[in-house]
Amino acid sequence: MKYTYYFVFLVIGCLGAYFGFNYNISEPIVEHDIQCITIIITIEESTEYEICSESNYLGEVIDNNLELLNAIFRGSTADIYGRLLVQLEGKMIESNEFFFIYVNGEYGQYGVDKQIIKEGYKYEFILQTY
């Protein structure tokens, strides 16, 4: 009888660990509606683009508009931080530059591949030196 309790606790523990590690709560649920957003690119002057897309992530929106934004990525979406945006509007970043992302005027908390887009939001890329 004593071993039966151990077995039951072991099975429950294994199931809890399995579902706990395989359920990713950090990935939000997104919808697949057409959303219109504003992308602002600030290098020396600001340029605004109104873009409507069925994509859910900012990186996908840029992928679908590479020619319009004259953008180039480096890296892979599988990388822990996602891809690095190395060119916008034909401006290739230098070794001490970076395109910072601002969402509705606030510093972005995600890279382009993890940043969810929302209808009417403004996503600004500002070239800054660090």
Buried (B, 14 or more C-beta within 10 A) or exposed (E): EEEEEEEEEEEEEEEEEEEEEEEEEEEEEEEEEEBEBBBBBBBEEEEEBEBEBEBBBBBBBBBBBEEEBEBBBEBEBEEEEBBBBBBBBEBEBEEEBBBBBBBEEEEBEBBBBBBBBBEEBEBBBBBEEE
